[in-house]
């Protein structure tokens, strides 16, 4: 079963991910070991730090450099560019087509981890009104969602997709238990690596899939392929979490 990674920081020298082409190639080797067939590169974009024009120019340069090496080594991967866009109230006013996954209407959005910003619902609504589908990056990392998963339920019910990181499933423990609840509630649509570094934050997508049942693996594999191709996913109606006796069930 070939997989697709839709969230990673493998392009060389563009953000806090791969620092050079050698590290990029190491991460691509890990992707291949995980049976990856397609990858969408998603370097960080911060509206307050850089313009879209500067960002896309830097991304194109890094993308071309890496694709040349992929072709040279005859690596069998389908590649495209996207971005991990940090949340800003100004998001709906930006040229979202340049930030979405190439050739699709999907856009990866990272929310703040240290505070719950107001207006998320309005921003997501405005993004969707422009014809884009927001994918909320690594939803397990937001404390306000962990404390109140009905927030995630509302966002998903209104049309957003949710992505989780492979590392959370691989490491087991508390995060894995939370993620299993999200999966059971049908609040998760995509599993990605969010790879940054071959040792510290590797691209081990297959290991995460191996923690799931065959039926669940197939669903997430199919979702990622369809997003990569710019097609609609098979949407499952989410289940609203309930708080009972000090626990979310």
RODO-2510 file (C-alpha; in nm, 4 decimals, decimal comma):
residues 249
     n   res          X          Y          Z
     1     x     0,0000     0,0000     0,0000
     2     x     0,1711     0,3148    -0,1207
     3     x     0,1357     0,6263     0,0925
     4     x     0,1335     1,0028     0,0390
     5     x     0,2857     1,2565     0,2779
     6     x     0,1085     1,5937     0,2710
     7     x     0,2956     1,7732     0,5488
     8     x     0,6746     1,7829     0,5685
     9     x     0,9681     2,0221     0,5778
    10     x     1,2041     1,8509     0,3365
    11     x     1,2870     2,1341     0,0953
    12     x     1,6465     2,2427     0,1618
    13     x     1,7361     2,5622     0,3432
    14     x     1,3974     2,7294     0,3420
    15     x     1,2700     2,6933     0,7011
    16     x     1,3448     2,4999     1,0221
    17     x     1,3417     2,1703     0,8314
    18     x     1,6165     2,0250     0,6103
    19     x     1,9188     2,2534     0,6228
    20     x     2,0775     2,1380     0,2981
    21     x     2,0243     1,9091     0,0006
    22     x     2,2018     1,6195     0,1746
    23     x     1,9540     1,6251     0,4614
    24     x     1,6674     1,6526     0,2137
    25     x     1,7861     1,3375     0,0385
    26     x     1,8131     1,1516     0,3699
    27     x     1,4529     1,2413     0,4457
    28     x     1,3434     1,1310     0,0985
    29     x     1,5156     0,7965     0,1608
    30     x     1,3040     0,7612     0,4766
    31     x     0,9922     0,8455     0,2772
    32     x     1,0774     0,5720     0,0279
    33     x     1,1345     0,3260     0,3121
    34     x     0,7806     0,4125     0,4257
    35     x     0,6423     0,3225     0,0822
    36     x     0,5766     0,6836    -0,0102
    37     x     0,4637     0,7418    -0,3669
    38     x     0,3864     1,1122    -0,3415
    39     x     0,4978     1,4055    -0,1287
    40     x     0,3718     1,7606    -0,0920
    41     x     0,6422     1,9885     0,0461
    42     x     0,4959     2,2350     0,2967
    43     x     0,7508     2,4906     0,4213
    44     x     0,6346     2,7358     0,6857
    45     x     0,4724     3,0594     0,5715
    46     x     0,4283     3,3447     0,8183
    47     x     0,2318     3,6399     0,6856
    48     x     0,3841     3,8784     0,9408
    49     x     0,7423     3,7836     0,8449
    50     x     0,7524     3,7656     0,4661
    51     x     0,5530     3,8417     0,1554
    52     x     0,3925     3,5696    -0,0538
    53     x     0,6120     3,6769    -0,3455
    54     x     0,9333     3,6289    -0,1490
    55     x     0,8098     3,3017    -0,0012
    56     x     0,7056     3,1497    -0,3330
    57     x     1,0332     3,2572    -0,4974
    58     x     1,2368     3,0881    -0,2218
    59     x     1,0141     2,7803    -0,2346
    60     x     1,0516     2,7517    -0,6121
    61     x     1,4295     2,7728    -0,5893
    62     x     1,4452     2,5009    -0,3222
    63     x     1,1915     2,2855    -0,5073
    64     x     1,3848     2,2983    -0,8348
    65     x     1,7096     2,2140    -0,6548
    66     x     1,5577     1,9076    -0,4922
    67     x     1,3677     1,7899    -0,8010
    68     x     1,6924     1,7975    -0,9993
    69     x     1,8461     1,5559    -0,7501
    70     x     1,5357     1,3357    -0,7532
    71     x     1,5543     1,3107    -1,1318
    72     x     1,9305     1,2539    -1,1241
    73     x     1,8919     0,9602    -0,8850
    74     x     1,5775     0,8361    -1,0625
    75     x     1,3748     0,8394    -0,7417
    76     x     1,0148     0,7257    -0,8091
    77     x     0,8217     0,9982    -0,6293
    78     x     0,5454     1,2346    -0,7401
    79     x     0,6243     1,5763    -0,5927
    80     x     0,4397     1,9029    -0,5530
    81     x     0,4681     2,2199    -0,3460
    82     x     0,2404     2,3669    -0,0832
    83     x     0,2841     2,5526     0,2438
    84     x     0,2107     2,5304     0,6134
    85     x     0,0386     2,8636     0,6637
    86     x     0,0442     3,0065     1,0139
    87     x    -0,2945     3,1335     1,1248
    88     x    -0,3642     3,5024     1,0795
    89     x    -0,6904     3,6974     1,0691
    90     x    -0,5647     3,8326     0,7361
    91     x    -0,5683     3,4854     0,5789
    92     x    -0,8835     3,5356     0,3670
    93     x    -0,7312     3,8472     0,2085
    94     x    -0,4202     3,6633     0,0826
    95     x    -0,3653     3,5032    -0,2566
    96     x    -0,4486     3,1567    -0,1258
    97     x    -0,3939     2,9830    -0,4591
    98     x    -0,0206     3,0424    -0,4206
    99     x    -0,0246     2,8810    -0,0755
   100     x    -0,2541     2,5859    -0,1459
   101     x    -0,1200     2,2472    -0,2522
   102     x    -0,0229     2,2847    -0,6165
   103     x    -0,3096     2,2098    -0,8515
   104     x    -0,5633     2,1720    -0,5703
   105     x    -0,7890     2,3805    -0,3472
   106     x    -0,6474     2,2327    -0,0239
   107     x    -0,4517     2,4592     0,2102
   108     x    -0,2639     2,3524     0,5256
   109     x    -0,3157     2,5875     0,8213
   110     x    -0,1209     2,5828     1,1476
   111     x    -0,2916     2,7238     1,4563
   112     x    -0,1075     2,8762     1,7536
   113     x    -0,0062     2,6271     2,0218
   114     x     0,0247     2,8713     2,3121
   115     x    -0,3186     3,0362     2,2960
   116     x    -0,6620     2,9958     2,1418
   117     x    -0,6977     3,2785     1,8903
   118     x    -1,0381     3,4329     1,8540
   119     x    -1,2064     3,4323     1,5186
   120     x    -1,0892     3,0927     1,3954
   121     x    -1,4385     3,0010     1,2835
   122     x    -1,4838     3,3222     1,0850
   123     x    -1,1453     3,2887     0,9143
   124     x    -1,2071     2,9251     0,8194
   125     x    -1,5518     3,0160     0,6884
   126     x    -1,4102     3,2963     0,4730
   127     x    -1,1396     3,0639     0,3378
   128     x    -1,4009     2,8050     0,2431
   129     x    -1,6210     3,0714     0,0845
   130     x    -1,3345     3,1302    -0,1588
   131     x    -1,3478     2,7635    -0,2594
   132     x    -1,0577     2,6338    -0,0508
   133     x    -1,0594     2,3439     0,1941
   134     x    -0,8587     2,4168     0,5095
   135     x    -0,6535     2,1327     0,6557
   136     x    -0,5743     2,1954     1,0220
   137     x    -0,2171     2,0842     1,0865
   138     x    -0,1216     1,8494     1,3736
   139     x    -0,4386     1,9061     1,5760
   140     x    -0,2962     1,7042     1,8677
   141     x    -0,0595     1,9923     1,9456
   142     x    -0,3228     2,2465     2,0495
   143     x    -0,3915     2,2373     2,4271
   144     x    -0,7267     2,4124     2,3863
   145     x    -0,8407     2,1337     2,1541
   146     x    -0,7208     1,8628     2,3932
   147     x    -0,9087     2,0331     2,6758
   148     x    -1,2206     2,0789     2,4644
   149     x    -1,2334     1,8530     2,1557
   150     x    -1,5776     1,9857     2,0657
   151     x    -1,3838     2,2767     1,9118
   152     x    -1,2347     2,0344     1,6614
   153     x    -1,5754     1,8745     1,6118
   154     x    -1,7240     2,2136     1,5208
   155     x    -1,4453     2,2988     1,2758
   156     x    -1,4685     1,9599     1,1070
   157     x    -1,8482     1,9666     1,0994
   158     x    -1,8298     2,3004     0,9200
   159     x    -1,6020     2,1673     0,6457
   160     x    -1,2399     2,1751     0,7658
   161     x    -1,0159     1,8688     0,7555
   162     x    -0,7824     1,7644     1,0367
   163     x    -0,4314     1,6217     1,0145
   164     x    -0,2284     1,4433     1,2823
   165     x     0,1449     1,3694     1,2989
   166     x     0,2764     1,0169     1,2586
   167     x     0,5060     1,0575     1,5593
   168     x     0,2108     1,0855     1,7968
   169     x     0,0953     0,7354     1,7039
   170     x     0,4423     0,5830     1,6917
   171     x     0,5483     0,6964     2,0400
   172     x     0,2400     0,5509     2,2066
   173     x     0,1663     0,7073     2,5459
   174     x    -0,0768     0,9865     2,6268
   175     x    -0,0745     1,1517     2,2832
   176     x    -0,1494     0,8237     2,1088
   177     x    -0,4501     0,7715     2,3355
   178     x    -0,5809     1,1175     2,2501
   179     x    -0,5290     1,0555     1,8802
   180     x    -0,7130     0,7253     1,8982
   181     x    -1,0110     0,9098     2,0430
   182     x    -0,9973     1,1635     1,7606
   183     x    -0,9870     0,8759     1,5129
   184     x    -1,2792     0,7009     1,6827
   185     x    -1,4776     1,0259     1,6736
   186     x    -1,3979     1,0579     1,2998
   187     x    -1,2345     1,3943     1,3589
   188     x    -0,9118     1,3044     1,1743
   189     x    -0,8745     1,2785     0,7987
   190     x    -0,5005     1,2700     0,7284
   191     x    -0,1830     1,1294     0,8832
   192     x     0,1441     1,2968     0,7808
   193     x     0,5046     1,3034     0,9003
   194     x     0,5701     1,6754     0,9613
   195     x     0,9297     1,5622     0,9053
   196     x     1,2053     1,8141     0,9763
   197     x     1,5216     1,6129     1,0480
   198     x     1,6341     1,2533     0,9766
   199     x     1,7006     1,1780     1,3440
   200     x     1,5124     1,4334     1,5521
   201     x     1,1906     1,4502     1,3479
   202     x     1,2065     1,1741     1,0863
   203     x     0,9747     1,0737     0,8028
   204     x     0,8402     0,7461     0,9404
   205     x     0,4904     0,7373     0,7951
   206     x     0,4626     0,3592     0,7546
   207     x     0,5306     0,2984     1,1255
   208     x     0,2326     0,5180     1,2147
   209     x     0,0037     0,3400     0,9707
   210     x     0,1102     0,0054     1,1175
   211     x    -0,0459     0,1040     1,4528
   212     x    -0,3914     0,1147     1,2892
   213     x    -0,6339    -0,1486     1,1712
   214     x    -0,6207    -0,2407     0,8006
   215     x    -0,9566    -0,0731     0,7389
   216     x    -0,8425     0,2519     0,9040
   217     x    -0,5120     0,2428     0,7174
   218     x    -0,6939     0,2128     0,3874
   219     x    -0,9198     0,5087     0,4666
   220     x    -0,6309     0,7421     0,5475
   221     x    -0,4247     0,6200     0,2549
   222     x    -0,7137     0,6902     0,0185
   223     x    -0,7794     1,0332     0,1713
   224     x    -0,4183     1,1419     0,1233
   225     x    -0,4104     1,0259    -0,2378
   226     x    -0,7330     1,2109    -0,3183
   227     x    -0,6115     1,5319    -0,1539
   228     x    -0,2821     1,5072    -0,3436
   229     x    -0,4792     1,4758    -0,6688
   230     x    -0,7109     1,7619    -0,5760
   231     x    -1,0191     1,5432    -0,5392
   232     x    -1,2828     1,5352    -0,2649
   233     x    -1,2325     1,2810     0,0107
   234     x    -1,4904     1,0307     0,1285
   235     x    -1,6239     1,2248     0,4248
   236     x    -1,7426     1,0398     0,7349
   237     x    -1,9887     1,2129     0,9647
   238     x    -1,8012     1,3110     1,2831
   239     x    -1,9147     1,2063     1,6294
   240     x    -1,9432     1,4835     1,8874
   241     x    -1,7299     1,4171     2,1976
   242     x    -1,9156     1,4081     2,5294
   243     x    -1,7764     1,4952     2,8700
   244     x    -1,8711     1,2408     3,1367
   245     x    -1,7281     1,1917     3,4857
   246     x    -1,4123     1,3904     3,4157
   247     x    -1,3378     1,2292     3,0770
   248     x    -1,4146     1,2881     2,7119
   249     x    -1,5893     0,9896     2,5589
***
